[in-house]
Structures are given as structure tokens and as C-alpha cells.
Amino acid sequence: MPGMVLFGRRWAIASDDLVFPGFLELLLRVLWWIGILMLYVMHRGKLDCAGGVLLSSYLIVLIVLLAVIICTVLAIVCVSMRVGSSSPPPWSPLSLSLTRLGGRWLHIPLLVPVTWIVVSPASSSTASRQQPPACGKPESGSCAVASGRTTILEVLLPDTDLVPSDIAAGLALLHQQQDNISSNLEPDDVVSRPPEPSQEADLDEELENCHHYMQFAAAAYGWPLYIYRNPFTGLCKIGGDCCRSRPTEYDLVGGDQLNCHFGSILHTTGLQYRDFIHVSFHDKVYELPFLVALDHRKESVVVAVRGTMSLQDILTDLSAESETLDCECGVQDRLVHKGISQAARYVYRRLIGDGILSQAFSIAPEYRLVVVGHSLGAGAAALLAIMLRNSYPQVRCYAFSPPRGLLSKSLCEYSKSFTVSLVLGKDVIPRLSVTNLEDLKRRILRVIAHCSQPKYKILLHGCWYELFGGSPENLPAELDGGDQGRLTQPLLGEQSLLTHWSPAYSCSSDSPLDSSPKYPPLYPPGRIIHLEEEGSAGRFGCCSATQYGVRWAHEAEFSRILIGPKMLTDHMPDVLMRALDSVVADRALCVSCPAQGLPDVDVV
């Protein structure tokens, strides 16, 4: 439903969002009305004292007013319950008047805090909607890729007339639709790409390397992640390090509570003070914290880049437009994510310009260079490895949960010889790119436009499905004629959900939902190891009880955002570390079990 327009402003609530708050208000009002009524009935015989007539009149008027308010709210709730998620609101003049009366006089205490939450500053009224620009006209922003660090926000927010509850309902429908399609697929319908023999042979080796280097990627987060992973013992272990002064030869740069960070890094990696060359927690937009250490177990110089953990990092993530990577790699098409490219260039300047890597290899010249990172740090590490490959041909990169919208196709193929990415389950970040967000927006608009059920039913059914499961075939949506193929046809309802023409759509298309995106497609780095959940451990089951399968995966398997209750938790570094621990332990056990289980056989 479009957002409601009150007092000349467009709000991030729709007329069909009044069901749940209306029921809550009805409950409170009815309890209040019953209490006042019982108070009046029980004590009306005692109101013959001085002032009793005035008190009696007050209680009677209050009871009548509460009854009127209850009837008004009940009418609003009933009308709101009959509104479909994409149908126009059947408001009568009477109900509109009652809504305005209730909004102006009966809910004034709630207006002030709610204003800061639901008001949409991007649109002041319905008259502010923009029309599609004419093709060929040199208008600002038309038929061009948007620039600036708000690119991702511009993909989903300003050109849709959806409120947050619409998006939640659309995601709930998409999740059930996705599970329904998956459950109905026959084994022959599943398109799989068999891995190359060389890839399958080194799966165990690369998985063990990922398990080892993930400790460095987690250490780059410092003490917050360490305390989160060890809530009962972490503070006691690093508490003494916070007040301890470090020798001057250790290169600690920028950031607060550096000693606490350093203490958590030592406990996470198991290294000694002398093994660290550089530790930086300097954090600005396009400037990420990182550390450089000597890993004697793997005989490598490890550069670990921190992932997203601050507002500055989020701004770096949001700079999702493309730019050409400045490096000598022999690849013509070098488009990359701009924000991550800027961050990788900052780390490169520090490593090379400040002589950090030269210092490390002067101590251990026979070691090889390994670059690691998680999330945003994984993307920066992958680009950093490409930049460093000309000077360090033996460089290796391990990118944990990297963003999908990172490299052009040519750079993606180029990085496969020295980069390994690790993805857990339905993690949304390795599937997140501007083009995938455009695809997700189209799917949300399409499923909402074809849904004829009230939004409150969709949300209730979706919450039940997420928490307790159920049959995905029981979709609370009704398609006209039951023809799924009609979802590909443009509908007036779909276009009515757009407030203006997005710059991501081609001007030559008749429907913005069927047009091709103007943003260039970008891909995740290197070869991809995918950890997939096997069996059923509950929708929110503990990771320690979850069994995972591991295999090489093709990047095409991450070309669409998957909806699920673990799409966010699968991205957390602590969850990924537990999954790696479980997979490595299970594979080691499987290797030793057959040898132990063989019966004694006499060989003649």
C-alpha cells in the first residue's frame, strides 16, 4: 500500500498497517472502559456527597467517550483488515473523518515519537512524485548510473511507494515461494556444475587453510568480537592487557583502547608479541584497520583487513558504484566496487609506501604473502591481492563472506588462481550487489502487486512460518487465474508502486519491472567454497548441532538473494568460525573412521 499522506507529509505507514496497533489500542481501551464502568457501578450509590454529582457526571461522560473511541478504532481496524496489500483503500468519508479525528485529538501523545520513526523526509506529498524522464534529454540523473555513496539506498528506497511493512510482507511471501519452488524441483531439474578434478583434489587443503586463516580475519575485529565470542571469560583474559603498556618497538597506530585490541588479537591468533609487524585501528571512510603478522606455522606474512564495524565502514560499503581498478594485471575490464577499491588502495599505500611489507620480509624472506579478511575486509583483501600480485607473485588471498558486487567478470576469472572465497549457507552478503538488489526489488513489487490477501494475514503467516516452519505451499497470496506465468507480465499495479522512474531502468522499456538494469554486473572473487547446512537442526537451531556439507561452488549459484531466517546470522564471523570448526572436525573424523572400522582379514 502507498504511504499515508497527513499534514502535507508522506509517512512510512499505510492504511493497512493499522490492524496490529488498532488491536493493541482496543485491548487497552476496553480494559480501561471496563474498569471505569465497574468503578461507577460499584460506587454510584456513594456519590451523594459534596462534589459527587460532578464526579458522577465526569465518569458518565468518560464512559461514553471511551465507548465512542472504541467503536471508532474498531471501525478503523475492520476497514484496515479488508484492505489487500496492493488494492486501493476502501475508505469511506465517515471513516476518513474518524481517522482524522482520532489522529488529531486522541493520539497526540503518540504523534511526537512516532513522527521521528515513520515520517519519510524524501517525499513531502503525493504531488511530489516524479514522472519518467524522456529518453535523450540531458536531465540530471535520468538514464544514467547514480553516483555518490548513496547508490545502494537509491536502488530500493526513493523510486518505490512501499512502506516497511510492505517490504516485510514481500520478503515473507518470497521466502515461502522460494521454498515451494525448491521443494517441487526434481533431481533432474537441479542444474549443477561439476567441479574440476584439480579443484576437488585440493578441497581439503584449502578448507584447512581457511580454518587457519579465519583466526586472523576474526582477530582484526579486535576486542568487541573476542568479548562477544567469550562473554564469560573474555573480559578476564584481556582485562590485564588493557592497562599494560607495550614496548615501543611494536607499531600500534590509531584507534581507542589499542592495548585491549592487541590483547584480544594475541588470544585469538595464539601468536607472541614479537610476531606482529604492524597493528592499525585507524578507522575512517575508505580507510580500514588492518594488521600484519608473521605466521610461523604456515610460514607466511599475513595481512588481515577488518570488516564492517563502524559507521565509516558502512559508508564505504554504500559506495557501490563502479570504478576502474588501477593495477598492472593484464586484464582489460577492471571494473570494481568503488568504496572497497578506495579502502584497498589505502591499505596498499600503507603496506608499500610505509615499508611495512619490506620490514616483514626482511625478517622472514622465505615466507609467502597471505591476505585475509571477512565481509568488507574480504572484498578489500581480494582487491589488495590483485594489486600486490605484480610485486609478490606468490600472494594468496582467503576471502571470508565477501560481497558479490566486487569484481568484473574478467577480474573474477583472473583472481581464481590465487583467491579462495568461503561462503556459509544463505549468507546475504556474498549474494549482495546492486543488480541483485534490483532483482529483489522487482520480485517484491511483483509478488505484492499480485497478492489479494490483507497484509496482516501475510505477516502473521510469515512470522509463524519463520518460527515454526510449515508447508510453503500454503501461500497467503492468490494469483489471478492461478497462472504463475502472468507474474512476468507488466501490471498497472506494479507500476503504480513506483513513485518515479529509477535511473537503473532502461528508458526504452515499457515496464520498469521488465527492463534491464543499467548497473554493470559484478562478481565475487576467486574460487568459492560453500558450506551448506544438511539435515534439520531447527529454524533457529544452535550452530554446534548443525551439520554442514562442503563443496566447490560456481558463482552463478549466488546470482540471486535468498530469503531465510539465517540469511543474516550466517554472515556473522563467530557463526562462520563455529561452522568451520565443525566441518574440519567432521572431515577429519570421516577420514579416520574407515581405517578404524575395517575388520581383521587374513591375506593369503
Secondary structure, DSSP 8 states (H G I E B T S, - for coil): ----EETTEEBS--GGG-HHHHHHHHHHHHHHHHHHHHHHHHHGGG--STTHHHHHHHHHHHHHHHHHHHHHHHHHHHHHHT-BSSS-----HHHHHHHHHIIIIISHHHHHHHHHHHB-TT-SSGGG------TT---TTTTS---STTHHHHHHSTT----HHHHHHHHHHHHHHHHHHHHH--GGG-------HHHHHTHHHHHHHHHHHHHHHHHTT-HHHHHHH-TTTHHHHHHHHHT----TTS-EESSS-HHHHHHHHHHHH---GGGEEEEE---BTTB--EEEEEETTTTEEEEEE--S-SHHHHHHHH---EEE----SS-S--EEEHHHHHHHHHHHHHHHHTTHHHHHHHH-TT-EEEEEEETHHHHHHHHHHHHHTTT-TT-EEEEES--STTB-HHHHHHHTTTEEEEEETT-SGGG--HHHHHHHHHHHHHHHHT--SBHHHHHHHHHHHHHH---TT--S---GGG-GGGGGS--HHHHHT-SS--TTS-TT-S-TTTS--SS---B--SEEEEEEEES---TT--GGG-EEEEEEE-GGGGSS----TTTTGGGSHHHHHHHHHHHHHHHHHHHHHHHHH-------
